[in-house]
Amino acid sequence: MASAIFVLNLKGKVIISRDYRADIPMSVVEKFLPLKSEVEEEQGFSTPCLTHEGINYIYIHHNDVYLLALSKMNSDAMEMLVFLRKMADVFIDYFKELQEESIRDNFVLVYELLDEIMDFGFPQTTETKILQEYITQTSNTVKKHAPPPIAMTNAISWRSEGIHYRKNEVFLDVIESVNLIAAADGTVIQSEILGKVRLKCYLSGMPELRLGLNDKVLFEAAGRTIKGNTVEMEDVKFHQCVRLARFENDRTISFIPPDGEFDLMSYRMSSNVRPLIWVECESIVHSGSRIEFMVKAKAQFKKRCIANNVQIIIPVPEDADSPRFQTSNGHVQYAPEQAAMVWNIKKFAGGKEFFMRAEMGLPSVKNEDIQVQKKRPVQLKFAIPYFTTSGIQVRYLKITEPKLNYHAMPWVRYVTQNGTEYSIRQ
Amino acid sequence: MVPKLFQSSRFKAFKKSETSELQKGLVSQYAYERIDAVKRTIAAMTVGKDVSSLFPDVLKNLATRDITLKKLVYLYLINYAKTHPDLCILAVNTFVKDSEEYNPTLRALAIRTMGCIRVNKIIGYLADPLRKALKDEHPYVRKAAAVCVVKMYDLDREYCASNGFIEQLQALVSDPNPVVVANAVRSLAEIHDQDPEKGYFNVVYTMTDRLMVALSECNEWGRITILNSLARFRTSDIKEAEYVCERVVPQFQHANSGVVLSAVKVIMVHIPLFSSDFTDFLYKKMAPPLLTLLSTDSEIQYVALRNINLILQKRPSIFDVKTRVFFCKYNDPLYIKMEKLKIITMLACDENINETISELRAYVSEVELEFVKQTIKCLGDVALKVPSVINDCISIFLEIYELNISYMVQEVTVVMETVLRKYPQKIDLLLPYLSRVIEELGDPRARSSMAWILGEFSHVIPTSSKLLSEMISTMADEDLQIQLALLTAVVKLSLMNGKGNDEELVQKVLNYAINQSSNQDLRDRAFAYQRLLTPENVRKAQKIVCCEKPSVSYNNNLPEALLDALLCEITTLASVYHKLPESFIGQGKFGADAIQRRAVEELNIEEANVHEAIEKGANVENLLDLDFTDPGATSASDSPITSAQPQSGSNSAMDLFMAFEAPSTNNAEPVKARSATDDLLGL
């Protein structure tokens, strides 16, 4: 629970605030940044929850603003931080971008939202689609009678009644993000797959959906075998529309979806993943005045798949200059601000191998401890369509709407991409 | 107090021309112009301009039937409700009227906003509409009313309790609508906690059924609330507890991390009751969702890691030996990396030690200074915990000595002291590096560790007396910590080597400590040693000083009682700080009261300023033009209800409060876990 919510800019100036409980002096917000830097000074880093003189500061950072909740009680820290994140999401949905300027341009709307998403410091609702039904940007359209959407307080709090589409369709995207840390010798130190099933629902009425996956637990429980592989998900998370008790009982994923786009479920597997794209990087320092890099990149996934927009970010010494690049494919850019060179490859087919050679000058005044050079990993970005690392498959998506009885088509796509961390240590 | 500068900018006078322009807009005959004007007024208010002189004009728009306009005026009111509630009383009749509206949005809005006006006088007006709203046919209104009860309770406990509002709120717990139930239990829980003896909200088994139904129908925030209420449920009946836990388990699959962790909380509260089979089952269910929290936003990860740390202390085997998931990512923020290091240390055991060590070795060459330091400390802890790995650790430390980067060398030296206490025979490996390392040490911790090493192993280190005499030459400039360590070190040196070779050195140090130093501790200790070192006592001295040291072992766990208390506080700030709530939310009522007083005081100052502004403003007569029937409510210069505390009094209260700063409940570091005599002599 929060006593007050603030939006601050990076200098600590309050852009907008809402005092929900009037039980703490609002001026304590001025302590926030000094307190944060004091903690940073003391222990070298700051944490998302700080306490000072009986006031707790709970905050997140997004673009050029801080979202800060103050409380003088032993509040639920997890709830507050998740709430602040969701609040940021609501602002992004409304203003496209959350930054100082977008808040300043929309004071009134922000106040209105702050009034609705939280009451007396208790989070109420953060479902943008429902909020948008009665807190609107088109301020001049005067609605005479706008009752609160029934969904606000309903058991189905994410979908309104009376939705109609001429053509009923569902688009299903299975997106797998691969996190991987590998050592230079090729051993995988850590790897995990974070999968997500994203739905775009254009369906009329109150449709009832059932999703079938090649879930190992489901098939083992039923004692059945199917053609092809099954996958074992270590943990699954569902959008609030999914009936959790039913899933716990018989692994059935059944739900009434929200309208439009949403993430239906996410799953995690920490099974050992072979690196999809492998990069070897060798560097030689020539007579102390120049450094030469030989880089080899290899696509180790299925031959018929193609990785798009591959980016290989290779760290170089911070004081290197005058780069020269030679490559069999793609093009290389020097990015001095991150002390790295970035090798871009538009299309990288499975089984292919590409090479790159780079040469850079080193300053004549030599850094004493060159061997002490801090090691930074090679990082990768990519997307491989029509491919999942885990082998997960959508077997069916059954759509029934008892009243309207229409026929709807589901469309399925798959893609694998890099996660927040896909790096090869040097 | 509000600094001068802040005040002046906040109450910057609003330009006359702008004011009159807005004023014109506010009384325009066209709705859209009025809406626009209110909007601009609110925008001006937000950027810190004082628009309180427009109050009467804004208020005129309240009687509108246009919901958009009404909402805007309410927003304006909420903002001023804080600074001058008595002005808001002017609007009270409209509120009462709105609470009878046909449109539920309006009814709810009126109840919600009225609750935000923090002045006792409002209660009289609020009572009837609130009573009706609690029985309203529309759940949206009931949900707002449920929260409004706690708002009223905050204003006037007596009134709220004696007029049946709490009973009405209790009835809402069995409301058919899940969101209403959630708000009702949340309000009740808070009212209960302010006065636990009254027992307003005791979760009993019969209530859990209703809560379970609401749980599966509620939105994410409602679920968190209901789970937190279920965590308040206490029973000694295993069947009941099992039933609750079983029905909470499906919530582990919810996408909202708050729901997941709250579900964990319910389980952790009840888990001590269960048989080992059911306990195993629950922990097994809990482990994957806890690990999934590590792939969320960093801040959420942080809370998860702090809680995992607690659960891991209770149940070290919960993740088997899976250390890998806790390995640091290059892009992790520092605060995450530090938490992960702690957990890696906790998980270290013979089964995973190889990958742990090779991972830690990789971290040593990372960029962030604090991270590298913590890694070195972590390596030392692992060496204490898993004896089989000591040689690997020492070889990493020696590699760092080879590299000779001063901050790393210093950290290693500090850790070395601890490691050598457990594995004294490893000193041989260190010998070649000592004289070079000593030059790199600037940090007092590292220097005193070095002094300890030189003293303790003076019989093995051939150059010990030379190195110590070098350190002693600058003794007068050193920190106390180092001086004490040096004193003990030379005494050990002389006693171990005997023969009186180092007599001169000892005398020099004793002489400095007794005659020159102004520090009592140092002097007293020097006197003690001096007496010990007399020829007739030498044997006893040897026995005392060169005795067998109690061994150190790795134990970073919290005390049992504290841990158990914190496990009932999962997801809260207490679980993040690893401190009991009492230690940081101000010493009981006293601290909280002081804060409240300061809040009130600040309001009063702002209010006084605003009053001044209004009185100066040209609009004062307009106030009287308003058609309000309640004569008592129109006086704009009513004195604030809550009288200001004398400033000095409140300040001293704050000072006192600060003096009560939370005592650190953190456990003593392993190094410090020495015996009492040991401490006394600084051995």
Interface residues (C-beta under 8 A of the other chain):
Chain A: M1 I15 I16 D19 R21 A22 D23 I24 P25 M26 S27 E30 Q43 G44 F45 S46 T47 P48 C49 T51 E53 G54 I55 N56 I58 I60 S71 K72 M73 N74 S75 D76 A77 M78 E79 L81 V82 F83 L84 R85 F107 V108 Y111 E112 D115 D119 F120 F122 P123 Q124 T125 T126 E127 Y134 S139 N140 V142 K143 K144 H145 A146 P147 P148 M152 T153 A155 S157 W158 N179 I181 A183 I189 Q190 E192 L194 E234 D235 V236 K237 F238 H239 Q240 V242 R243 L244 A245 F247 E248 D263 M265 S266 R268 S270 D369 Q371 V372 K374 K375 R376 P377 Q379 T420 E421 S423 R425
Chain B: M1 V2 P3 F6 A31 Y32 I35 K39 I42 A43 T46 R65 D66 I67 T68 L69 K71 L72 L75 I78 N79 K82 Y102 N103 P104 T105 A108 R112 G115 R118 H138 P139 Y140 K143 A144 V147 V150 K151 D154 N177 P178 V179 V180 N183 R186 E190 S216 E217 C218 N219 E220 W221 R223 I224 T225 N228 R247 V249 P250 Q251 Q253 H254 A255 N256 S257 G258 V260 L261 S262 P288 P289 L291 T292 S295 D297 S298 E299 I300 Y302 V303 A304 N307 R324 V325 F327 K329 Y330 N331 P333 L334 Y335 M338 E355 E359 A362 S365 E366 V367 E368 L369 E370 L403 I405 E569 T571 T572 L573 A574 S575 V576 Y577 P581 F584 I585 G586 G591 A592 A594 I595 Q596 R598 A599 E601 E602 L603 M654 F657 M658 A662
